[in-house]
Amino acid sequence: TKSPTKPPTPSPSKQPTKAPTKAPTASPSKAPSASPTGPCADSGTYQWLNGLGVSVDCSWLTKNLVKTATRIANWCPSTDVSFACRSTCQTCKTLCADDATFTFSLTNVGESRDCSWLTKNLSQTTSRRTMYCGTIGSSCPVSCGYCAP
């Protein structure tokens, strides 16, 4: 290699040349958008019983290439599967959030509750989900545990 052709310049050469060109804006220009739902992915933990009573997960939908289209057609319309298997069911653009205005009546009591009631008492969450999520899950996917983490 050749050595440098010019010696270094004296330091420093000049004071800063210009001030910043624009002042900051007075305030943010728009309200924030909806919170991100994260990457589109299938849940690695959600399981359900298939038509044969076998516990399966999202990967089961595409495990058998011959049966993939039929399994997706049969299972992805189900609210729990569509939210848990967002990538496979192609439901990534569907917001996974509880409907804040939705209420339902408690069985045998008739009292009205919102989605958050399902998980308010941790010792009752599983039994409440079992009792109600089959019918209200599309309105309460977060509280029903359908949204992929």
Phi and psi restraints in degrees (value plus and minus 20) as a CYANA .aco file:
   2 LYS   PHI    -106.8   -66.8
   2 LYS   PSI     132.1   172.1
   3 SER   PHI     -99.5   -59.5
   3 SER   PSI     142.3   182.3
   4 PRO   PHI     -76.8   -36.8
   4 PRO   PSI     126.2   166.2
   5 THR   PHI    -109.1   -69.1
   5 THR   PSI     -44.4    -4.4
   6 LYS   PHI    -144.5  -104.5
   6 LYS   PSI     123.2   163.2
   7 PRO   PHI     -93.8   -53.8
   7 PRO   PSI     140.4   180.4
   8 PRO   PHI     -82.0   -42.0
   8 PRO   PSI     134.1   174.1
   9 THR   PHI     -99.4   -59.4
   9 THR   PSI     140.4   180.4
  10 PRO   PHI     -84.6   -44.6
  10 PRO   PSI     134.0   174.0
  11 SER   PHI    -128.4   -88.4
  11 SER   PSI     136.7   176.7
  12 PRO   PHI     -87.9   -47.9
  12 PRO   PSI     137.6   177.6
  13 SER   PHI    -102.9   -62.9
  13 SER   PSI     -62.4   -22.4
  14 LYS   PHI    -170.3  -130.3
  14 LYS   PSI     143.8   183.8
  15 GLN   PHI     -91.5   -51.5
  15 GLN   PSI     144.3   184.3
  16 PRO   PHI     -73.7   -33.7
  16 PRO   PSI     123.6   163.6
  17 THR   PHI    -104.8   -64.8
  17 THR   PSI     -61.2   -21.2
  18 LYS   PHI    -157.5  -117.5
  18 LYS   PSI     133.9   173.9
  19 ALA   PHI    -101.1   -61.1
  19 ALA   PSI     143.4   183.4
  20 PRO   PHI     -74.9   -34.9
  20 PRO   PSI     128.6   168.6
  21 THR   PHI    -102.3   -62.3
  21 THR   PSI     -51.5   -11.5
  22 LYS   PHI    -150.1  -110.1
  22 LYS   PSI     124.8   164.8
  23 ALA   PHI    -101.0   -61.0
  23 ALA   PSI     135.9   175.9
  24 PRO   PHI     -84.1   -44.1
  24 PRO   PSI     136.5   176.5
  25 THR   PHI     -89.1   -49.1
  25 THR   PSI     134.8   174.8
  26 ALA   PHI     -85.0   -45.0
  26 ALA   PSI     -59.3   -19.3
  27 SER   PHI    -176.5  -136.5
  27 SER   PSI     147.0   187.0
  28 PRO   PHI     -77.0   -37.0
  28 PRO   PSI     127.1   167.1
  29 SER   PHI    -103.6   -63.6
  29 SER   PSI     -47.0    -7.0
  30 LYS   PHI    -159.3  -119.3
  30 LYS   PSI     137.2   177.2
  31 ALA   PHI     -90.6   -50.6
  31 ALA   PSI     134.0   174.0
  32 PRO   PHI     -82.8   -42.8
  32 PRO   PSI     132.1   172.1
  33 SER   PHI     -98.8   -58.8
  33 SER   PSI     155.6   195.6
  34 ALA   PHI     -78.0   -38.0
  34 ALA   PSI     129.3   169.3
  35 SER   PHI     -83.7   -43.7
  35 SER   PSI     125.4   165.4
  36 PRO   PHI     -86.9   -46.9
  36 PRO   PSI     129.9   169.9
  37 THR   PHI    -116.5   -76.5
  37 THR   PSI     -19.8    20.2
  38 GLY   PHI      65.7   105.7
  38 GLY   PSI    -197.2  -157.2
  39 PRO   PHI     -87.1   -47.1
  39 PRO   PSI     131.3   171.3
  40 CYS   PHI     -98.4   -58.4
  40 CYS   PSI      92.4   132.4
  41 ALA   PHI    -169.9  -129.9
  41 ALA   PSI     135.1   175.1
  42 ASP   PHI     -99.3   -59.3
  42 ASP   PSI     127.7   167.7
  43 SER   PHI     -86.1   -46.1
  43 SER   PSI     118.9   158.9
  44 GLY   PHI    -111.9   -71.9
  44 GLY   PSI     -23.4    16.6
  45 THR   PHI    -140.4  -100.4
  45 THR   PSI     -42.6    -2.6
  46 TYR   PHI     -89.0   -49.0
  46 TYR   PSI     114.9   154.9
  47 GLN   PHI    -156.2  -116.2
  47 GLN   PSI     133.1   173.1
  48 TRP   PHI    -165.1  -125.1
  48 TRP   PSI     148.3   188.3
  49 LEU   PHI    -112.5   -72.5
  49 LEU   PSI     105.9   145.9
  50 ASN   PHI     -97.6   -57.6
  50 ASN   PSI    -195.7  -155.7
  51 GLY   PHI     -81.9   -41.9
  51 GLY   PSI     -37.2     2.8
  52 LEU   PHI    -118.3   -78.3
  52 LEU   PSI     -14.8    25.2
  53 GLY   PHI      58.3    98.3
  53 GLY   PSI      -3.1    36.9
  54 VAL   PHI    -116.0   -76.0
  54 VAL   PSI     114.6   154.6
  55 SER   PHI     -92.5   -52.5
  55 SER   PSI     103.8   143.8
  56 VAL   PHI    -150.9  -110.9
  56 VAL   PSI     144.8   184.8
  57 ASP   PHI    -146.4  -106.4
  57 ASP   PSI    -195.3  -155.3
  58 CYS   PHI     -77.4   -37.4
  58 CYS   PSI     -56.5   -16.5
  59 SER   PHI     -84.1   -44.1
  59 SER   PSI     -45.5    -5.5
  60 TRP   PHI     -82.0   -42.0
  60 TRP   PSI     -51.8   -11.8
  61 LEU   PHI     -77.9   -37.9
  61 LEU   PSI     -53.8   -13.8
  62 THR   PHI    -136.0   -96.0
  62 THR   PSI     -11.4    28.6
  63 LYS   PHI     -85.0   -45.0
  63 LYS   PSI     -58.1   -18.1
  64 ASN   PHI    -128.9   -88.9
  64 ASN   PSI      87.1   127.1
  65 LEU   PHI     -77.3   -37.3
  65 LEU   PSI     -53.1   -13.1
  66 VAL   PHI     -88.9   -48.9
  66 VAL   PSI     -52.9   -12.9
  67 LYS   PHI    -119.7   -79.7
  67 LYS   PSI     -22.8    17.2
  68 THR   PHI     -75.1   -35.1
  68 THR   PSI     -73.0   -33.0
  69 ALA   PHI     -80.7   -40.7
  69 ALA   PSI     -61.5   -21.5
  70 THR   PHI     -87.0   -47.0
  70 THR   PSI     -63.1   -23.1
  71 ARG   PHI     -83.9   -43.9
  71 ARG   PSI     -64.1   -24.1
  72 ILE   PHI     -82.5   -42.5
  72 ILE   PSI     -64.1   -24.1
  73 ALA   PHI     -83.6   -43.6
  73 ALA   PSI     -55.6   -15.6
  74 ASN   PHI    -101.3   -61.3
  74 ASN   PSI     -56.9   -16.9
  75 TRP   PHI    -122.5   -82.5
  75 TRP   PSI     -51.1   -11.1
  76 CYS   PHI     -85.8   -45.8
  76 CYS   PSI     -46.7    -6.7
  77 PRO   PHI     -87.0   -47.0
  77 PRO   PSI     -37.0     3.0
  78 SER   PHI     -92.2   -52.2
  78 SER   PSI     107.3   147.3
  79 THR   PHI     -73.2   -33.2
  79 THR   PSI     -67.3   -27.3
  80 ASP   PHI     -82.4   -42.4
  80 ASP   PSI     -64.3   -24.3
  81 VAL   PHI     -89.2   -49.2
  81 VAL   PSI     -61.5   -21.5
  82 SER   PHI     -83.7   -43.7
  82 SER   PSI     -55.6   -15.6
  83 PHE   PHI     -99.8   -59.8
  83 PHE   PSI     -56.2   -16.2
  84 ALA   PHI     -94.8   -54.8
  84 ALA   PSI     -52.8   -12.8
  85 CYS   PHI    -132.2   -92.2
  85 CYS   PSI      35.3    75.3
  86 ARG   PHI     -80.0   -40.0
  86 ARG   PSI     -59.7   -19.7
  87 SER   PHI     -90.2   -50.2
  87 SER   PSI     -71.6   -31.6
  88 THR   PHI     -82.7   -42.7
  88 THR   PSI     -60.9   -20.9
  89 CYS   PHI    -105.2   -65.2
  89 CYS   PSI     -22.5    17.5
  90 GLN   PHI      36.5    76.5
  90 GLN   PSI      27.1    67.1
  91 THR   PHI    -134.5   -94.5
  91 THR   PSI       4.8    44.8
  92 CYS   PHI     -82.3   -42.3
  92 CYS   PSI     -49.4    -9.4
  93 LYS   PHI    -104.0   -64.0
  93 LYS   PSI     -27.3    12.7
  94 THR   PHI    -101.9   -61.9
  94 THR   PSI     100.5   140.5
  95 LEU   PHI     -85.1   -45.1
  95 LEU   PSI     107.9   147.9
  96 CYS   PHI    -117.0   -77.0
  96 CYS   PSI      69.2   109.2
  97 ALA   PHI    -169.9  -129.9
  97 ALA   PSI     126.6   166.6
  98 ASP   PHI     -87.6   -47.6
  98 ASP   PSI     125.1   165.1
  99 ASP   PHI     -96.8   -56.8
  99 ASP   PSI      91.9   131.9
 100 ALA   PHI     -84.8   -44.8
 100 ALA   PSI     -39.8     0.2
 101 THR   PHI    -117.8   -77.8
 101 THR   PSI     -26.2    13.8
 102 PHE   PHI     -97.5   -57.5
 102 PHE   PSI     116.9   156.9
 103 THR   PHI    -155.0  -115.0
 103 THR   PSI     137.9   177.9
 104 PHE   PHI    -160.4  -120.4
 104 PHE   PSI     141.1   181.1
 105 SER   PHI    -115.5   -75.5
 105 SER   PSI     116.5   156.5
 106 LEU   PHI     -90.8   -50.8
 106 LEU   PSI     117.7   157.7
 107 THR   PHI     -80.8   -40.8
 107 THR   PSI     114.7   154.7
 108 ASN   PHI      46.3    86.3
 108 ASN   PSI     -21.0    19.0
 109 VAL   PHI    -139.5   -99.5
 109 VAL   PSI     -58.4   -18.4
 110 GLY   PHI      61.0   101.0
 110 GLY   PSI     -20.4    19.6
 111 GLU   PHI     -93.7   -53.7
 111 GLU   PSI     126.7   166.7
 112 SER   PHI    -110.9   -70.9
 112 SER   PSI     118.2   158.2
 113 ARG   PHI    -156.2  -116.2
 113 ARG   PSI     138.3   178.3
 114 ASP   PHI    -122.5   -82.5
 114 ASP   PSI     157.3   197.3
 115 CYS   PHI     -77.6   -37.6
 115 CYS   PSI     -58.3   -18.3
 116 SER   PHI     -82.6   -42.6
 116 SER   PSI     -42.8    -2.8
 117 TRP   PHI     -78.2   -38.2
 117 TRP   PSI     -51.9   -11.9
 118 LEU   PHI     -77.8   -37.8
 118 LEU   PSI     -53.2   -13.2
 119 THR   PHI    -134.8   -94.8
 119 THR   PSI     -12.3    27.7
 120 LYS   PHI     -85.4   -45.4
 120 LYS   PSI     -55.5   -15.5
 121 ASN   PHI    -131.6   -91.6
 121 ASN   PSI      83.2   123.2
 122 LEU   PHI     -75.8   -35.8
 122 LEU   PSI     -54.6   -14.6
 123 SER   PHI     -92.6   -52.6
 123 SER   PSI     -35.3     4.7
 124 GLN   PHI    -126.7   -86.7
 124 GLN   PSI     -25.5    14.5
 125 THR   PHI     -75.8   -35.8
 125 THR   PSI     -68.9   -28.9
 126 THR   PHI     -81.7   -41.7
 126 THR   PSI     -67.0   -27.0
 127 SER   PHI     -87.4   -47.4
 127 SER   PSI     -56.5   -16.5
 128 ARG   PHI     -87.1   -47.1
 128 ARG   PSI     -62.1   -22.1
 129 ARG   PHI     -82.0   -42.0
 129 ARG   PSI     -63.7   -23.7
 130 THR   PHI     -80.5   -40.5
 130 THR   PSI     -61.2   -21.2
 131 MET   PHI     -91.9   -51.9
 131 MET   PSI     -60.6   -20.6
 132 TYR   PHI    -133.0   -93.0
 132 TYR   PSI     -48.2    -8.2
 133 CYS   PHI     -86.7   -46.7
 133 CYS   PSI     -43.8    -3.8
 134 GLY   PHI     -81.3   -41.3
 134 GLY   PSI     -48.6    -8.6
 135 THR   PHI    -126.9   -86.9
 135 THR   PSI     -47.7    -7.7
 136 ILE   PHI    -130.8   -90.8
 136 ILE   PSI     -17.1    22.9
 137 GLY   PHI     -76.2   -36.2
 137 GLY   PSI     -53.3   -13.3
 138 SER   PHI     -89.0   -49.0
 138 SER   PSI     -43.4    -3.4
 139 SER   PHI    -113.2   -73.2
 139 SER   PSI     -39.5     0.5
 140 CYS   PHI    -149.6  -109.6
 140 CYS   PSI      30.9    70.9
 141 PRO   PHI     -83.2   -43.2
 141 PRO   PSI     -54.0   -14.0
 142 VAL   PHI     -89.7   -49.7
 142 VAL   PSI     -70.8   -30.8
 143 SER   PHI     -85.0   -45.0
 143 SER   PSI     -48.3    -8.3
 144 CYS   PHI    -101.8   -61.8
 144 CYS   PSI     -25.5    14.5
 145 GLY   PHI      59.9    99.9
 145 GLY   PSI       1.5    41.5
 146 TYR   PHI    -104.4   -64.4
 146 TYR   PSI     -41.2    -1.2
 147 CYS   PHI     -98.9   -58.9
 147 CYS   PSI     112.5   152.5
 148 ALA   PHI     -84.0   -44.0
 148 ALA   PSI     117.8   157.8
